[in-house]
Amino acid sequence: MSRRIILGSAAALVVLGGAGAFALAYAGDQPPALNNSTARYTAPAGDGEGSFTFTTDVKAASGVKSLKVLAWPAEGPFAKKPLTEKELAAAESATCKPAGGDSARCTYKVTVTAAEVAESGTGRWYVATLVTAKNGDTAFADKTTTFNVG
């Protein structure tokens, strides 16, 4: 094999290795992200309970530490004074299970009574989320998805 081919191949490996290291470093700097978020509300029937379920896929390079979830009515108090990340930090947590690689599948489910619906109101609702990665990075969204009560 000629010396020129060996040197050219070595140079190509250095360039490709550097590009790969840059791509990995860049991927590590990405904040946590939510994908495929869905909210499902089932109204209480008769004396029975209803439910609210929020499911999402979370991607975080360092892993998922927690996902806080809060459902709030569009005509509620946060319509006038926006919800903050600090307020959402006190919300309930979803249950997250590894889904391969740097992803987790997170689900939040609560029961809903007719009395709670009557007190909280009907109409359009939003789901706010705060995901925290194991390295401390966070991603906050006050309107991750919507659903209707009523």
C-alpha positions in Angstrom: 0.0 0.0 0.0 1.4 3.4 -0.9 2.4 5.9 1.8 0.1 8.5 0.3 -3.0 6.2 0.7 -2.0 5.4 4.4 -1.6 9.1 5.2 -4.8 10.1 3.5 -6.7 7.4 5.3 -5.2 8.4 8.6 -6.2 12.1 8.0 -9.8 11.0 7.1 -10.0 9.0 10.3 -8.9 12.1 12.3 -11.5 14.3 10.6 -14.3 11.8 11.0 -13.4 11.1 14.6 -13.4 14.8 15.4 -16.8 15.3 13.7 -18.2 12.3 15.8 -16.8 13.8 19.0 -18.4 17.2 18.1 -21.7 15.5 17.4 -21.7 13.7 20.7 -20.7 16.8 22.6 -23.5 18.8 20.9 -26.1 16.1 21.6 -25.0 16.2 25.3 -25.8 20.0 25.4 -29.4 19.6 24.2 -32.1 20.3 26.8 -34.6 17.6 27.6 -37.4 17.3 25.1 -40.9 15.9 25.0 -42.4 14.0 22.0 -45.7 12.3 21.3 -47.5 14.0 24.2 -51.2 13.0 24.7 -53.8 13.9 27.2 -57.0 11.8 27.7 -59.9 12.8 29.9 -62.7 10.5 30.8 -65.7 12.1 32.5 -67.1 10.6 35.7 -70.3 8.6 35.0 -73.0 8.3 37.7 -71.4 7.6 41.0 -68.2 6.4 39.4 -65.0 8.2 38.9 -63.4 9.5 35.7 -59.8 9.9 34.9 -57.1 12.1 33.4 -54.1 10.5 31.8 -51.1 12.3 30.3 -48.4 10.3 28.4 -45.2 11.5 26.7 -41.8 10.3 25.5 -39.0 12.2 27.2 -35.5 12.4 25.7 -32.6 13.6 27.9 -28.9 12.8 27.1 -28.1 12.3 30.8 -31.4 10.5 31.6 -34.7 11.6 33.1 -34.8 12.5 36.7 -38.4 13.7 36.9 -41.4 15.0 35.0 -43.8 17.3 36.8 -47.3 17.6 35.4 -50.2 20.1 36.0 -53.5 20.3 34.2 -55.1 23.7 34.3 -58.2 25.3 32.8 -57.8 27.8 30.0 -60.2 30.2 31.7 -58.4 29.7 35.1 -56.0 31.9 37.1 -53.0 31.1 34.9 -54.7 32.6 31.9 -54.2 36.1 33.5 -50.9 35.4 35.3 -48.8 32.8 33.5 -47.7 29.7 35.2 -44.0 29.7 36.1 -41.4 27.0 36.2 -41.0 27.6 40.0 -44.8 27.0 40.5 -44.7 23.8 38.5 -41.8 22.4 40.5 -44.3 21.7 43.3 -46.7 19.8 41.0 -47.1 16.0 41.1 -44.7 13.7 39.3 -45.3 11.4 36.4 -44.0 7.8 36.5 -41.2 7.4 34.0 -39.7 4.1 32.7 -36.7 3.7 30.5 -37.6 3.3 26.8 -34.2 2.7 25.3 -31.1 4.9 24.9 -31.6 8.3 26.4 -35.4 8.1 26.3 -38.1 7.4 28.9 -41.9 6.9 28.6 -43.7 8.9 31.2 -47.3 8.6 32.4 -49.3 10.7 34.8 -52.8 9.4 35.8 -55.3 10.6 38.4 -58.9 9.8 39.1 -61.5 12.6 38.7 -64.8 12.9 40.6 -67.9 14.6 39.5 -67.5 17.1 42.4 -64.0 18.0 41.2 -65.3 18.6 37.7 -68.1 20.8 39.0 -65.6 22.8 41.1 -62.9 23.1 38.5 -65.0 23.9 35.4 -65.4 22.6 31.9 -64.0 23.7 28.5 -60.4 23.7 27.2 -57.6 22.7 29.5 -53.8 22.8 29.1 -51.2 20.4 30.4 -48.0 22.1 31.8 -44.8 20.1 32.1 -41.4 20.5 33.7 -38.9 17.8 32.9 -35.6 17.6 34.8 -32.7 15.6 33.5 -30.2 13.8 35.7 -27.6 16.4 35.0 -29.9 19.2 36.2 -31.0 20.6 32.8 -34.7 21.5 32.7 -37.4 22.1 30.1 -40.6 23.9 31.0 -43.8 24.3 28.9 -47.0 25.8 30.2 -49.0 24.5 27.3 -47.5 21.1 26.3 -50.9 19.8 25.0 -54.6 20.5 25.4 -57.8 18.5 26.2 -61.4 19.3 26.8 -63.5 18.8 29.9 -67.2 18.7 29.6 
